[in-house]
Amino acid sequence: MSRVGKKPIKIPEKAEIGIKDNLITVKGEKGTLSRQIHPLISIDIRDNQIFVQASSENRKIFAMQGLMRSLINNMIIGVTKGFERELKVVGIGYRAELSGNYILFNLGYSHQINYELADGISATVDKNNVIKLFGIDKAVVGRIAASIRQLRPPDAYKGKGIMYSDEKIRTKAGKTGTTTTK
C-alpha cells in the first residue's frame, strides 16, 4: 500500500475543487490548474478533505495512487501559495537582466542569450546574478529552471556557471605542473 496515497489532503479555504469526467480542476487566488485522473484511481471529497483511493490491490496501482495524491497536493499548493525556484549566476562577467518576458544572459559566449519565459511564469533578477522564478505549476517552474541552468552548467574546476541557490558545487583540483630535470 502507498503510504503517501493513503494520506488525506486538506482543502484550504481559498481553494475550490471540481471533479468532472476524470478531470480534476483546482481554483485558487493565483489561478486555475486541471489534470486528468488515472482511470484506476478514484477521488472522494468529504469533510473538507480529499481522499485518493486505488481501485485494485496492485503494486503499480498503489504507485499511481501516491503519484496522483502528490500531483493533486501540488496543484492545491500552487494555486494558493505558488512555487518559487532561485538560481545564481556565478562568474566574472556573467550576468542576467530582465527585459519584458525575456531574460538576457551574458555567460561568456560570443553572443548574448535571450531566454523567453513560458506562459504563467514570472521572474525577477536581483543584482544581475540572482534569478527567482515564480509560477503555480511546480513541474513547469522546475522545467524552466532546469533549462536555464543548461545554458551554462556549473563548472567543476572553477565553480562558474548557473546553479540552483541551494546547490553545492565541489570543485576539483586542476592539473599540477610537473617539472622534469635532466
N, C-alpha and C positions, 0 to 999 in steps of 0.2 A: 504494500500500500504506500502511496505517496504521502509523506509527512507534510510536505508543502501544500499538496492538493486538498488535504483534509481541513486546513485552517480556514475559518470563515474570514471574509473581507468586510470590514466595517465601511458602511457608506457614509461619507461626510455629509453634513447638512447642505453644503454648497454644490453637491453633485447630484445629477439626475441620471438614472439608469433606465434604459429601454431595451427590451428584447423582442425581436420580431423576425421570424423565419430564419433562425440560426445566425442572426446578426445582432451583436450587442453594440449599443450606442451609449456613450458616456458624455454628458454635457456638464460643463462647469464654467466658472467665471473666465477662464483663459481660452476656452474653445471647445470643440467637439471632436471626439475620436470614435471610429467604428472599426469593428473587426468581426470576421467570420468565426463562428464557433465550430469546433470539430464535431462531426455528426455523432460520434460515440460519446460525447460529453454533454451532460445536461446541467443547466444552471437554475438554481432555485433562489428566489429573493424572499426572505421573511425576517421579521424583527429587525429591520434596517441593516441586514447583513446579506452578503452573497455567499451561497454555498455551491461549490463546483463538485459535481458527482460523476464518477465513471459508470458506464453502462454495463461493463462486464469485469470479471476478475482476470485481467490480462496484464502482464508486465508493461507492455507498450502503451496500453490504455491508461495505466496508472501514471506513466511518464507524461502522457499527453494531459492528464488531469492537472498535474503540477505545473506544466507549462502554461496551460490556459489560465490557471489561477494567478500565476505571476504576471502574465500579459494583461489580465483584467486589472490587477492591482496597480501595475504601472500606468495603465490608462487613467485610472482614478487619480493617482498622484499627479500625473501630467496635467490634467485639466483643472486641478485645484491649486497645486503649488508650482508645477513646471519643473523642467530639468535644466541643469547648467553643467557645462564642461569647460575647464580652463586649460589653455595651452600657453607655453612660454616659448619665445623665440630667443635663442641664445647664440651669440657670435658677434664678432666685431663687424659692424656694417650691416648686420641682419636686422631688418625691421619690418613692421606691418603697419598698414594705415587703412582706416575705414573710409570708403568713398561710396555713399549710397548703399546699394545692395551688393557691393563688391568689397573684397579685402585685397589690397595691393601689397604684394610681398617683394622685398629686396632680400634675396637669400644667397648672394654670392655668385649667381649665374650672370651671364652676359645680358640678360633681359629681365624686366620686371614681370612678375606673375600676377594676373588678375583672376582672382577666385570668386566666382559668383555663388552667393548663398542660396540655398534651396528655399522654397516657399515655406513659411511657418517658422523659419529660423532667423533669429536676430543675433547681432554680435556687438560687442564693444571692444575697443582696443585702448589699453592703458599704457602710457609711457613708451609707445611704439614697440613693446615687446611682450605684452600680456594680452592674450585674446580670450574673451569669455563668450561662449556660445549659449544661447537660450532657446528653448523650444518646449512643446508639450508632448512630443513623441520621443521617447527615450531612444529608440532604435535609430531614428533619423539624426538626432543630436550626436550619438556615438559614431554613426557612419560619416557625418560631415567632419567631426573631429579627427577621425582616422584618415580621411582623405587629405585634410590639411596637413597632418603630420607626415604623410607620404611625400609632400612637396620637397622636404629636406629632412629625412630621418636623422635622429641624433647620431653623431659620430662617436665611435668607441675610443678613439685616440685623443681627440681634443675636446669632446663634450659639446660640440657645436651642433645646431640644428633646431628643429621644432619638436618639443616634447610636452607630454602632459605635465601639469603642475605638481602632481604627486608622484611622478616617475623619477626613479633614481638611476642614473647612468653610471655604471662602473667603468672608469676609464682604464685602458690598458697602457702598459709601459711601451714606449716606442722602441725602435731598434737602437741598440747601443753601438757606438762606433768601435771598431776593433783596430788596434794598432799592430802592425806587423813590423818587426825589426829584423834586418838581415845581418 
